[in-house]
Amino acid sequence: MNGRIALVTGGTRGIGLAIANRLRFSGHTVHVWGHDIDVRQERLIEDAVSKIGAVDILVNSAGVFGPVGPALAYQSEAWHDVLAVNLTGTMLVCKNVIPGMVARGFGRVVNMSSVVVKDTNPNALAYCVSKAGVEALTRCFALETAKTGVVVNCVRPAAVNTDLFKNVPQEKIDAMLKKCPMERFVTVEEVAALVCWLVSEECSATTGAAFDVAGGRCQL
């Protein structure tokens, strides 16, 4: 891969950090947004993108899991918080980065979905809905940029042992792992390896797709 300019949201830890490190190892210049950039605020996004300038590769990895509990008792505030980061944040970053890619005739975008879109977890209402929304969003942007040299895809990890699950009860995590035929966590390095192909120049005829990295969970 030629050295390009990459932006990774949520790139200070977990999956995002692994992706940022692998992109750097591949020779790209990587800008990382973590807690210092609030993906829920469009003005901050606009200013940050303006300072970076051209972005060739965008990976939207910022995300939160939200509280664990029954859907019928899910709190409205928590619902809005999770969707604001996972779904609205992804949309706002795409909206502010993709036009520059279109203008330059090249771009690679990867959004972070989840295997829960195919195999929904109970007691994680906002997270599951937000990831389904990310996939719809991915297809919308992909269709509108299909003739421009920009491709937009997403990945569906199964459970990855990161800070995202720090507030999830162990019994819920154990239940997730039992759904995986490999009966283990997916590693951040495995997700990063897939993402790095999706942002490469070789990934030129695939757009609007979702790729599983889920240890065989819910393969259709």
GIRA-V49114 format. One record per backbone hydrogen bond with DSSP energy under -1.0 kcal/mol. CO is the residue of the C=O (numbers start at 1). NH is the residue of the N-H. If there is no record, write none. Layout:
co=(CO/CO)
nh=(NH/NH)
This chain:
co=(4/5/5/6/7/8/13/14/15/16/17/18/19/20/21/22/23/24/29/31/33/33/34/38/41/42/43/44/45/46/47/48/49/56/57/58/59/59/60/70/71/75/76/77/78/79/80/81/82/83/83/84/87/88/89/90/91/92/93/94/97/98/99/100/101/101/107/108/109/110/111/114/115/115/123/124/125/126/127/128/129/130/131/132/133/134/135/136/137/138/139/140/141/145/149/151/152/153/154/155/156/157/159/160/162/163/165/169/170/171/172/173/174/177/180/187/188/189/190/191/192/193/194/195/197/202/209/211/213/214/215/216)
nh=(29/56/57/31/59/33/17/18/19/20/21/22/23/24/25/26/28/27/6/8/10/11/37/41/45/46/47/48/49/50/51/52/53/108/7/110/9/61/112/73/74/79/80/81/82/83/84/85/86/87/88/89/91/92/93/94/95/96/97/98/101/102/103/104/105/106/151/58/153/60/155/117/118/119/69/128/129/130/131/132/133/134/135/136/137/138/139/140/141/142/143/144/145/148/107/109/208/111/211/113/213/115/186/162/165/166/168/173/174/175/176/177/178/180/183/191/192/193/194/195/196/197/198/199/200/204/154/156/158/217/182/219)
